[in-house]
């Protein structure tokens, strides 16, 4: 549709491109004149750009409330080649606008938070000039994320998909000279990009298959034809959905490609909150939700998606139990929660998946930002307690190590309260947001497959346990280092977004309360089949009981007798023994991949460059060269310039000829 | 405005004016020589834009044709026959764009024998433009061989330590390939009585019987130039030893002559043989993609890494060419331009680092983004462009090539494109490794702390490339509009034989 046509549907719809262009405008302003604006100005420009995108998303939502089927706005013809035609179009429907609201809403809060956080961070890392760069990257991320969620075809979605991957790369490696050996952060960034590229490979193949089976990459046309194509070529749809799943496992950090996300915590904390918890990593969930029409045609693929999600949920939850880095716990928790969402959309419980995506964006962003506030506070405390500890020689202080925290409840009361709300919401305690969304997924699983239900419930139990462990280690007991003894509450710019997110995490469940089903009625205009999620009282009670049990167990282990010093072994390490070691070492998955993928490729590459390329191929070429040269050298003897030897040669020749003639 | 001279003549031979002026300058007048060369190249670029303005997109026909009798060979007419269509227009523009950029990059890099350098450089431009415009086989061959001579001297005189070895290797490789092509050209000429491309197209049946041999003879020359695996080993040596400007032109334009040759001659003149050999060439192309990427990853020298990356990137171009679909062939033509832009820019930046530190070993660097932020940011964009990030030029080419190849009827299997798509992962590996080793991490070598960021001149050499990198990436349609009609025509011509074969 053109601008005029879409405006006639609803005047607000023509604003859609602004969700991309406002962040682009923001980053251009900061790029060009940011140096003159100062930190406050840069932060304001970037936050206003994202906030503006949020306002536009709200207006689109208002428009959709009146014209619920939405529309598509075509901006430009991007590539037309033969029978391939792709335009840059904005699809305005309830699903895409929901994503826009989450991305720009949570995004704006994180932008505001970042003004305060990065003010300290750039000073802590001794390069204040990089403040501007951070906000340029953040706005770029929002722009690409909007391209991803607003696209009306798979190619533009892919553009956004790889674009957010780039921003993730840039922001993980934001302090590219820091980390282990000074290169750790850069390595983490590279790992994230390469692992995601493996997923993108799958998505690209899915795109090719889509094009040849449907003749288009346009969402609406593909979803419309899905039943017909599925009837004609069921194998093709199977292949499409599974290759797409490979892309999902990359971007949404599922088994087997989840390994990049924990390392991605090398990025500044607001990045972990925005990109690696609330928005980008949910792109895979969005993709499956968007492609429901395809997945519904192949139940086998649905089962695969469902099990990948469920196993990831449990697997990552086990690892989270063994981590001591405050952000690593949250990272594995994110992988686990993404597993819940993927399970949901895999089962066809799309609304439940999107519901959990939304509430998770609230409480996980809250938790990460809360963790950031804790880190700021501890760093502050460390700076004040610094002189004393420095006398002991090298500075081994890690502001993210939960073993060095403890008792922060008293030093940072506001952070504690909001963190508690986030943790309880994640653990699934009623009536917080996480309870309702997780419960919907569990209820759907209970109906679909007992196995998945059991696995998810186990993961839910572990979730409550590791969040209880984290709360107790960070906020309770006694301070276990000078830094946490002297920790201080963070400034308002940091805590204000926390409070807003805490409110959202508390009341977010209202989005889709049993009985009202607000989100359900909202999304049913975009989804192929939106089966109403059921509220099963027994499932709800069991999950609540499991969550309380997890918290109770955490209290028994970490609360009754709190940790007293930082070097103390984890109370679980003795009873679980080898198992805990496996959890601490993340089941050695990184080591496994290194041994079976990275090292072999390195050897192949060395072998190709050395033995094959320099040895065989170039050897043959040079060999031919030297053969010619030595042949020429040998022949040169005859060209010695002496007439007598030429004469001899002639005589020799004549004799030969005569002999031949005679003997003939 | 054209002073009565045909635009194609003007765009081809205008660098000679500069050569003439430089001949009359003293060797000590380096500044005057440089400015003359740059001005000449810029004027040539302006003329190429004027050619573009006269070019009608939307038609597959040969345009601005110029055909005058030239020589007679044993009663056979050899014409001075030139023309431009969708396959060549962008190549001409690319040549005219990269030449002034390369010349500007030598400002401080080439201090020795500037006069000779600039003369050879401008002569090289004449040869390259001629190759892309010539439509008479003999004329094409003359231009083709002519490019060898200036390049040979550019590597051999202004190159690095092993320049003689590299120059001779470059010369012999290319020469060996083109001799067979010359033989084939002569045989075809005597069989049909003409060397003109359009006449040959009409009289294809006359030499159809022996087209397998003709295809191979032409193909060998082109495959060496591209270069296709396993004929690529001249390339890393030539690149490493060549001066920066030489590498830019070598990667940016000279390699494209091979891929262009396939499109201009092999496909339309020998369609049955093309269809027959397509799967084999596609396999070699895919080996090139994967192998080039793997070998790149093992390199310690930046220039060598970029050189091997060309083997990988050009593999995509060849794959697209022989997949013979509208998308894949158009993608290939665009990817030739893309590779010229991104690899040209990569070589420029590597050259800038070399000028500062006199080494190209990646281990001598590390963490320099912090010291030279502008260079770091531009290198990042170029690196991303080279690895095919959406929004930048490389993606558009790679995507259309892979999409087109995936459903190619000539190749007959999606496996070709499927395996080639793995190259997308491997490209990210070796390019990000280079970026990491050079620009990220802490500064470990003291000398790097004093690195100077880009000068205004250096920024000027990169900005035109960056503009195009973004333009093609964000809005490729105008470029496809130029390419596509000729490609569609070519593809339908070859596929009609495919129908006949089956």
Interface residues (C-beta under 8 A of the other chain):
Chain A: X76 X77 X78 X79 X80 X81 X82 X83 X84 X127 X155 X158 X159 X162 X163 X166 X173 X176 X177 X182 X183 X186 X187 X189 X190 X193 X194 X197 X198 X200 X201 X204 X205 X207 X208 X209 X211 X212 X601 X602 X604 X605 X606 X608 X609 X610 X612 X613 X617 X618 X621 X625
Chain B: X169 X172 X173 X230 X232 X233 X234 X291 X294 X295 X297 X298 X299 X308 X325 X326 X327 X330 X331 X367 X369 X370 X384 X389 X390 X391 X395 X396 X399 X400 X402 X403 X406 X407 X414 X417 X418 X421 X422 X424 X425 X428 X429 X432 X433 X436 X439 X440 X441 X442 X443 X444 X475 X476 X477 X480 X484 X488
